[in-house]
Amino acid sequence: MTDLQALGVVGHTSGVEESLLLLSVIILAGIGTGILFVGSVLAAWQRKEVRYLLISAAVGALFFRSFVGIGTVYGIVPMTTHHFVEHSLDFLIAALVLYAVYRSKPRRSEQSFDIDNDSSQ
């Protein structure tokens, strides 16, 4: 038995099953992101703009990650599937947020800044 196996770092197929602490953290994160998701859906409903819908979809993907995590803790979702889904959702969340920012146009009343122009001189 190697030192890493003795410490429980390697040699397990799923070291997270039935972990009460991890499950508690995931549930709390799920409650928090669930509240944020409801708020983002309400904002998208009120504003009726695509950028709010994109942000709502990103927060919804973040909320879905909690269910994947709970499934992994209970042994329903295999670890390889967990990593594939979680990292795919990370990419999707980043892409949705960046696209929402890209679609946002500055209002005429807002001034843009010039990186090359130093106004302190």
C-alpha positions as a Markdown table, in Angstrom:
| # | Residue | x | y | z |
|---|---|---|---|---|
| 1 | Met | 0.0 | 0.0 | 0.0 |
| 2 | Thr | 1.4 | 3.4 | -1.0 |
| 3 | Asp | 1.3 | 6.5 | 1.2 |
| 4 | Leu | -1.3 | 8.0 | -1.0 |
| 5 | Gln | -3.5 | 4.9 | -0.7 |
| 6 | Ala | -3.1 | 4.9 | 3.1 |
| 7 | Leu | -4.2 | 8.6 | 3.2 |
| 8 | Gly | -7.3 | 7.8 | 1.1 |
| 9 | Val | -6.1 | 10.1 | -1.7 |
| 10 | Val | -6.0 | 7.4 | -4.4 |
| 11 | Gly | -7.5 | 3.9 | -4.8 |
| 12 | His | -11.1 | 4.9 | -4.4 |
| 13 | Thr | -13.6 | 5.1 | -7.2 |
| 14 | Ser | -15.8 | 7.6 | -5.5 |
| 15 | Gly | -14.6 | 9.1 | -2.2 |
| 16 | Val | -17.6 | 11.4 | -1.8 |
| 17 | Glu | -20.5 | 8.9 | -1.4 |
| 18 | Glu | -22.5 | 9.4 | 1.8 |
| 19 | Ser | -20.4 | 12.4 | 2.9 |
| 20 | Leu | -22.7 | 14.4 | 5.2 |
| 21 | Leu | -20.5 | 17.6 | 5.2 |
| 22 | Leu | -20.3 | 17.7 | 1.4 |
| 23 | Leu | -24.0 | 16.9 | 1.1 |
| 24 | Ser | -24.8 | 19.8 | 3.5 |
| 25 | Val | -22.6 | 22.3 | 1.5 |
| 26 | Ile | -24.2 | 21.2 | -1.8 |
| 27 | Ile | -27.7 | 21.5 | -0.4 |
| 28 | Leu | -26.9 | 25.0 | 1.0 |
| 29 | Ala | -25.4 | 26.0 | -2.4 |
| 30 | Gly | -28.5 | 24.6 | -4.1 |
| 31 | Ile | -30.9 | 26.6 | -1.9 |
| 32 | Gly | -28.8 | 29.8 | -2.5 |
| 33 | Thr | -28.6 | 29.3 | -6.3 |
| 34 | Gly | -32.3 | 28.3 | -6.4 |
| 35 | Ile | -33.2 | 31.6 | -4.8 |
| 36 | Leu | -31.0 | 33.4 | -7.3 |
| 37 | Phe | -32.5 | 31.5 | -10.2 |
| 38 | Val | -36.0 | 32.4 | -9.1 |
| 39 | Gly | -34.9 | 36.1 | -8.9 |
| 40 | Ser | -33.3 | 35.9 | -12.3 |
| 41 | Val | -36.4 | 34.4 | -13.9 |
| 42 | Leu | -38.5 | 37.1 | -12.3 |
| 43 | Ala | -36.1 | 39.8 | -13.6 |
| 44 | Ala | -36.2 | 38.3 | -17.1 |
| 45 | Trp | -40.0 | 38.1 | -17.0 |
| 46 | Gln | -40.2 | 41.8 | -15.9 |
| 47 | Arg | -37.6 | 43.2 | -18.3 |
| 48 | Lys | -38.4 | 40.9 | -21.3 |
| 49 | Glu | -34.9 | 41.3 | -22.7 |
| 50 | Val | -32.6 | 38.7 | -24.1 |
| 51 | Arg | -29.7 | 39.6 | -21.9 |
| 52 | Tyr | -31.8 | 38.9 | -18.8 |
| 53 | Leu | -32.9 | 35.6 | -20.2 |
| 54 | Leu | -29.2 | 34.7 | -20.9 |
| 55 | Ile | -28.3 | 35.5 | -17.3 |
| 56 | Ser | -31.3 | 33.5 | -16.1 |
| 57 | Ala | -30.2 | 30.5 | -18.1 |
| 58 | Ala | -26.6 | 30.8 | -16.7 |
| 59 | Val | -28.0 | 30.9 | -13.1 |
| 60 | Gly | -30.3 | 27.9 | -14.0 |
| 61 | Ala | -27.2 | 25.9 | -15.1 |
| 62 | Leu | -25.5 | 26.9 | -11.9 |
| 63 | Phe | -28.6 | 25.6 | -10.0 |
| 64 | Phe | -28.6 | 22.4 | -12.0 |
| 65 | Arg | -24.9 | 21.8 | -10.9 |
| 66 | Ser | -26.2 | 21.3 | -7.3 |
| 67 | Phe | -28.4 | 18.4 | -8.5 |
| 68 | Val | -25.4 | 16.8 | -10.2 |
| 69 | Gly | -23.4 | 17.2 | -7.0 |
| 70 | Ile | -26.2 | 15.6 | -4.9 |
| 71 | Gly | -26.4 | 12.7 | -7.4 |
| 72 | Thr | -22.7 | 12.2 | -7.1 |
| 73 | Val | -22.8 | 12.1 | -3.3 |
| 74 | Tyr | -25.5 | 9.5 | -3.3 |
| 75 | Gly | -23.6 | 7.5 | -5.9 |
| 76 | Ile | -26.2 | 8.0 | -8.7 |
| 77 | Val | -23.9 | 10.0 | -10.9 |
| 78 | Pro | -20.5 | 8.4 | -11.5 |
| 79 | Met | -17.5 | 10.6 | -10.9 |
| 80 | Thr | -16.4 | 10.7 | -14.6 |
| 81 | Thr | -19.9 | 11.8 | -15.6 |
| 82 | His | -19.9 | 14.3 | -12.7 |
| 83 | His | -16.7 | 15.9 | -14.0 |
| 84 | Phe | -17.9 | 15.9 | -17.6 |
| 85 | Val | -21.2 | 17.5 | -16.8 |
| 86 | Glu | -19.9 | 20.0 | -14.2 |
| 87 | His | -17.1 | 21.3 | -16.5 |
| 88 | Ser | -19.5 | 21.5 | -19.4 |
| 89 | Leu | -21.8 | 23.5 | -17.3 |
| 90 | Asp | -18.9 | 25.8 | -16.2 |
| 91 | Phe | -18.2 | 26.5 | -19.9 |
| 92 | Leu | -21.9 | 27.0 | -20.7 |
| 93 | Ile | -22.3 | 29.5 | -17.7 |
| 94 | Ala | -19.2 | 31.5 | -18.8 |
| 95 | Ala | -20.3 | 31.5 | -22.4 |
| 96 | Leu | -23.9 | 32.7 | -21.5 |
| 97 | Val | -22.6 | 35.5 | -19.2 |
| 98 | Leu | -20.0 | 36.7 | -21.8 |
| 99 | Tyr | -22.6 | 36.6 | -24.5 |
| 100 | Ala | -25.0 | 38.6 | -22.3 |
| 101 | Val | -22.3 | 41.2 | -21.8 |
| 102 | Tyr | -21.5 | 41.2 | -25.5 |
| 103 | Arg | -25.2 | 41.8 | -26.3 |
| 104 | Ser | -25.4 | 44.7 | -23.9 |
| 105 | Lys | -25.1 | 48.0 | -25.6 |
| 106 | Pro | -24.0 | 51.1 | -23.7 |
| 107 | Arg | -26.7 | 53.7 | -23.4 |
| 108 | Arg | -26.1 | 57.1 | -25.1 |
| 109 | Ser | -26.0 | 58.7 | -21.7 |
| 110 | Glu | -23.1 | 56.5 | -20.6 |
| 111 | Gln | -19.7 | 57.6 | -21.5 |
| 112 | Ser | -17.2 | 55.1 | -22.8 |
| 113 | Phe | -13.7 | 55.1 | -21.6 |
| 114 | Asp | -10.6 | 55.1 | -23.8 |
| 115 | Ile | -7.8 | 52.9 | -22.6 |
| 116 | Asp | -5.1 | 54.6 | -24.7 |
| 117 | Asn | -6.1 | 58.1 | -23.6 |
| 118 | Asp | -4.6 | 59.0 | -20.1 |
| 119 | Ser | -6.8 | 61.9 | -18.7 |
| 120 | Ser | -4.4 | 62.5 | -15.8 |
| 121 | Gln | -2.0 | 64.5 | -17.9 |
